């Protein structure tokens, strides 16, 4: 690891978030109330209708000079948010100031990476992976919700906010079948010769059958075919996703800290 590689890994996450949020913002009337703002060298994301930290956070080099502007941006919108700091950009003065402003470190999130490669995927007669078709986003959304514990009441929103990405450059969606039954989905975004594995989940009844390994290998292989040199993903430290990523050859780049306000 070095600082340049750490910067590349973080930039890949920022790139896919910017493109994703712009696509949602460009839906007619911007129904999710998405805003993206730059403060110095960091990027702030906001959504009026999606209150989770995934859509309301600050990434990049967070500096003391922008703190008050960032706080005002979210306070005006009455929204709690996350500040995400990677180890290579730690500034003790900023961390101390965050503490003084009522922030505390609430958790960690791990970024893993590997070189792309032509993988000879081990065949499994029961599992079949292919790219998702444009008319299958209702199926995608149902697996997305059930696989992540979301209520199916939000299925239409998940479908709409992902379908807008389908035709955008760099995005690929995948679906996995178990004996012809849709059971798993995954997403990848490619930019600047870097592939980001942005999402994957399996229905609870079909876990521990190898879906995530197959989806990882398929995306790494497709990244190679699309001239990407590096593959990057984020996950919870020591989670099953973390272990799956290490099994296919990915390794830890860094574990970033998450800061929220009390």
C-alpha positions as CSV (number, residue, x, y, z in Angstrom):
1,X,0.0,0.0,0.0
2,X,1.0,3.6,-0.6
3,X,-0.8,7.0,-0.5
4,X,-1.4,7.0,-4.2
5,X,-3.1,3.6,-4.2
6,X,-5.2,4.6,-1.2
7,X,-6.3,7.7,-3.1
8,X,-7.3,5.6,-6.1
9,X,-9.3,3.2,-3.9
10,X,-11.2,6.1,-2.3
11,X,-11.7,7.9,-5.6
12,X,-13.3,4.8,-7.0
13,X,-16.0,4.9,-4.3
14,X,-16.5,8.7,-4.7
15,X,-16.8,8.2,-8.5
16,X,-19.6,5.6,-8.4
17,X,-21.5,7.6,-5.7
18,X,-21.4,10.8,-7.7
19,X,-22.6,9.0,-10.9
20,X,-25.3,7.1,-8.9
21,X,-26.6,10.2,-7.2
22,X,-26.6,12.2,-10.4
23,X,-28.6,9.6,-12.1
24,X,-31.2,9.6,-9.3
25,X,-31.2,13.4,-9.2
26,X,-31.9,13.5,-13.0
27,X,-35.1,11.5,-12.6
28,X,-38.1,13.8,-13.5
29,X,-38.6,16.3,-10.7
30,X,-35.7,14.9,-8.7
31,X,-38.2,12.9,-6.5
32,X,-35.6,11.8,-3.9
33,X,-34.4,15.4,-3.4
34,X,-30.8,14.6,-4.2
35,X,-28.0,17.2,-3.8
36,X,-24.3,16.9,-4.3
37,X,-22.0,19.6,-3.1
38,X,-18.2,20.2,-3.0
39,X,-16.5,21.7,0.0
40,X,-12.8,22.1,-0.6
41,X,-11.5,18.6,-1.5
42,X,-14.4,16.7,-0.1
43,X,-17.8,15.8,-1.6
44,X,-21.1,15.9,0.4
45,X,-24.1,13.8,-0.6
46,X,-27.7,14.4,0.5
47,X,-31.1,13.0,-0.2
48,X,-34.4,14.4,1.2
49,X,-36.3,11.1,1.1
50,X,-33.5,8.6,1.8
51,X,-32.3,9.5,5.4
52,X,-29.7,6.7,5.7
53,X,-25.9,7.4,6.0
54,X,-25.4,5.7,2.6
55,X,-27.0,8.7,0.9
56,X,-26.0,11.4,3.4
57,X,-22.3,11.5,3.9
58,X,-19.0,13.3,3.2
59,X,-16.2,11.7,1.4
60,X,-12.7,12.9,0.5
61,X,-10.1,15.1,2.3
62,X,-12.0,16.7,5.1
63,X,-10.4,19.9,6.3
64,X,-10.9,22.2,9.2
65,X,-11.7,25.2,6.9
66,X,-14.8,23.5,5.5
67,X,-16.3,22.1,8.7
68,X,-18.7,25.0,9.4
69,X,-19.9,25.1,5.8
70,X,-20.5,21.3,5.8
71,X,-22.4,21.6,9.1
72,X,-24.6,24.4,7.8
73,X,-25.4,22.4,4.6
74,X,-26.8,19.5,6.6
75,X,-28.3,21.6,9.4
76,X,-30.3,23.7,6.9
77,X,-31.8,20.4,5.6
78,X,-32.3,19.0,9.1
79,X,-30.4,15.9,8.3
80,X,-27.9,13.8,10.3
81,X,-24.9,12.7,8.2
82,X,-21.7,10.7,8.2
83,X,-18.1,11.9,7.7
84,X,-16.0,9.2,6.3
85,X,-12.2,9.4,6.9
86,X,-9.6,7.1,5.5
87,X,-6.3,6.5,7.4
88,X,-4.0,8.2,4.8
89,X,-6.0,11.4,5.2
90,X,-6.1,11.6,9.0
91,X,-5.6,15.0,10.5
92,X,-5.4,15.1,14.3
93,X,-6.5,18.8,14.4
94,X,-9.7,18.0,12.4
95,X,-10.5,14.9,14.6
96,X,-10.1,17.0,17.7
97,X,-12.4,19.7,16.2
98,X,-15.0,17.1,15.3
99,X,-15.0,15.9,18.8
100,X,-15.4,19.5,20.1
101,X,-18.4,19.9,17.7
102,X,-20.2,16.9,19.1
103,X,-19.0,14.2,16.7
104,X,-17.8,10.7,17.7
105,X,-16.4,7.8,15.8
106,X,-19.3,5.4,15.4
107,X,-17.7,2.6,13.3
108,X,-15.4,1.3,10.6
109,X,-15.8,0.2,7.0
110,X,-13.2,-1.8,5.1
111,X,-12.1,-1.3,1.5
112,X,-10.6,-4.3,-0.3
113,X,-9.0,-4.5,-3.8
114,X,-7.2,-6.8,-6.3
115,X,-5.9,-6.7,-9.8
116,X,-8.5,-7.7,-12.4
117,X,-7.8,-11.0,-14.0
118,X,-9.1,-13.6,-16.4
119,X,-10.7,-16.1,-14.0
120,X,-11.6,-19.6,-14.9
121,X,-14.9,-19.7,-13.0
122,X,-15.6,-23.2,-11.5
123,X,-18.9,-24.4,-13.0
124,X,-21.8,-25.3,-10.8
125,X,-24.8,-27.0,-12.4
126,X,-27.2,-25.5,-9.9
127,X,-25.9,-21.9,-10.1
128,X,-26.1,-19.7,-13.2
129,X,-25.0,-16.0,-13.4
130,X,-25.8,-13.6,-16.2
131,X,-26.3,-9.9,-16.7
132,X,-29.7,-8.5,-15.6
133,X,-32.1,-7.5,-18.4
134,X,-33.8,-4.1,-18.4
135,X,-37.2,-5.6,-17.9
136,X,-36.1,-7.5,-14.7
137,X,-35.7,-4.6,-12.2
138,X,-38.8,-5.6,-10.3
139,X,-37.1,-9.0,-9.7
140,X,-33.9,-7.2,-8.9
141,X,-35.6,-4.9,-6.4
142,X,-37.3,-7.8,-4.6
143,X,-34.1,-9.7,-4.1
144,X,-32.4,-6.4,-3.1
145,X,-35.0,-5.8,-0.4
146,X,-35.3,-9.3,0.9
147,X,-31.6,-9.8,0.9
148,X,-30.8,-6.7,2.9
149,X,-33.8,-6.8,5.3
150,X,-35.7,-3.9,3.7
151,X,-39.4,-3.9,3.6
152,X,-41.0,-4.9,0.3
153,X,-43.0,-1.7,0.6
154,X,-39.9,0.1,-0.7
155,X,-39.4,-2.2,-3.7
156,X,-40.7,0.3,-6.3
157,X,-38.3,3.0,-5.1
158,X,-35.3,0.5,-5.2
159,X,-36.3,-0.5,-8.7
160,X,-36.6,3.1,-9.9
161,X,-33.4,4.3,-8.4
162,X,-31.4,1.4,-9.9
163,X,-33.1,1.2,-13.3
164,X,-31.9,4.8,-14.1
165,X,-28.3,3.4,-13.9
166,X,-28.9,0.6,-16.3
167,X,-28.2,2.5,-19.5
168,X,-25.5,4.7,-18.0
169,X,-21.9,4.2,-19.1
170,X,-19.9,2.0,-16.8
171,X,-22.8,0.2,-14.9
172,X,-23.4,-3.5,-15.0
173,X,-26.1,-5.5,-13.2
174,X,-26.1,-9.2,-12.5
175,X,-28.6,-11.8,-11.4
176,X,-27.9,-15.3,-10.1
177,X,-30.2,-18.3,-10.5
178,X,-30.4,-21.5,-8.4
179,X,-32.0,-24.2,-10.6
180,X,-33.7,-21.4,-12.6
181,X,-35.0,-19.6,-9.4
182,X,-33.8,-15.9,-9.1
183,X,-31.7,-15.9,-5.9
184,X,-29.0,-13.3,-5.9
185,X,-28.0,-9.9,-7.5
186,X,-24.9,-7.8,-7.8
187,X,-23.7,-4.5,-9.3
188,X,-20.5,-3.1,-10.8
189,X,-19.4,0.3,-11.9
190,X,-16.3,1.0,-14.1
191,X,-14.5,4.3,-14.5
192,X,-10.9,5.3,-15.1
193,X,-9.9,1.7,-15.6
194,X,-11.1,0.9,-12.1
195,X,-14.1,-1.4,-11.3
196,X,-16.1,-0.9,-8.2
197,X,-18.2,-3.8,-6.9
198,X,-20.9,-1.6,-5.4
199,X,-23.5,-4.0,-4.2
200,X,-24.4,-7.7,-3.9
201,X,-26.9,-9.8,-1.9
202,X,-28.4,-13.2,-1.8
203,X,-31.9,-14.3,-0.6
204,X,-31.7,-15.8,2.9
205,X,-32.9,-19.2,1.8
206,X,-30.1,-19.5,-0.8
207,X,-27.1,-18.4,1.2
208,X,-24.0,-20.6,1.8
209,X,-24.4,-22.1,-1.7
210,X,-21.6,-20.1,-3.4
211,X,-23.5,-17.2,-5.0
212,X,-21.3,-14.4,-3.7
213,X,-18.1,-16.2,-4.8
214,X,-19.5,-16.7,-8.3
215,X,-20.7,-13.1,-8.5
216,X,-17.3,-11.8,-7.3
217,X,-15.5,-13.9,-9.9
218,X,-17.8,-13.0,-12.7
219,X,-17.4,-9.2,-12.0
220,X,-13.6,-9.5,-11.6
221,X,-13.5,-11.4,-14.9
222,X,-15.8,-8.8,-16.6
223,X,-13.6,-6.0,-15.2
224,X,-10.6,-7.6,-16.9
225,X,-12.5,-7.9,-20.2
226,X,-13.4,-4.2,-20.0
227,X,-9.8,-3.1,-19.6
228,X,-10.0,-2.3,-15.9
229,X,-6.8,-2.9,-14.1
230,X,-8.0,-2.7,-10.5
231,X,-11.1,-4.0,-8.7
232,X,-12.3,-2.3,-5.5
233,X,-15.1,-3.0,-3.0
234,X,-16.3,-2.0,0.5
235,X,-17.7,-4.1,3.3
236,X,-18.1,-4.5,7.0
237,X,-14.9,-5.7,8.7
238,X,-14.7,-9.5,9.3
239,X,-18.2,-9.9,7.7
240,X,-19.1,-12.9,5.5
241,X,-18.7,-10.5,2.5
242,X,-15.2,-9.7,3.8
243,X,-14.3,-13.3,3.9
244,X,-15.7,-14.0,0.5
245,X,-13.7,-11.2,-1.0
246,X,-10.5,-12.5,0.5
247,X,-11.2,-16.0,-0.8
248,X,-11.2,-14.7,-4.4
249,X,-7.9,-12.9,-3.9
250,X,-8.9,-9.4,-2.7
251,X,-6.9,-7.9,0.2
252,X,-7.4,-5.0,2.6
253,X,-6.5,-1.6,1.4
254,X,-7.6,0.3,4.5
255,X,-10.4,0.5,7.0
256,X,-12.0,3.9,7.1
257,X,-13.6,5.5,10.2
258,X,-17.2,6.8,10.3
259,X,-18.0,9.9,12.3
260,X,-21.5,11.0,13.3
261,X,-22.9,13.8,15.5
262,X,-24.4,12.8,18.9
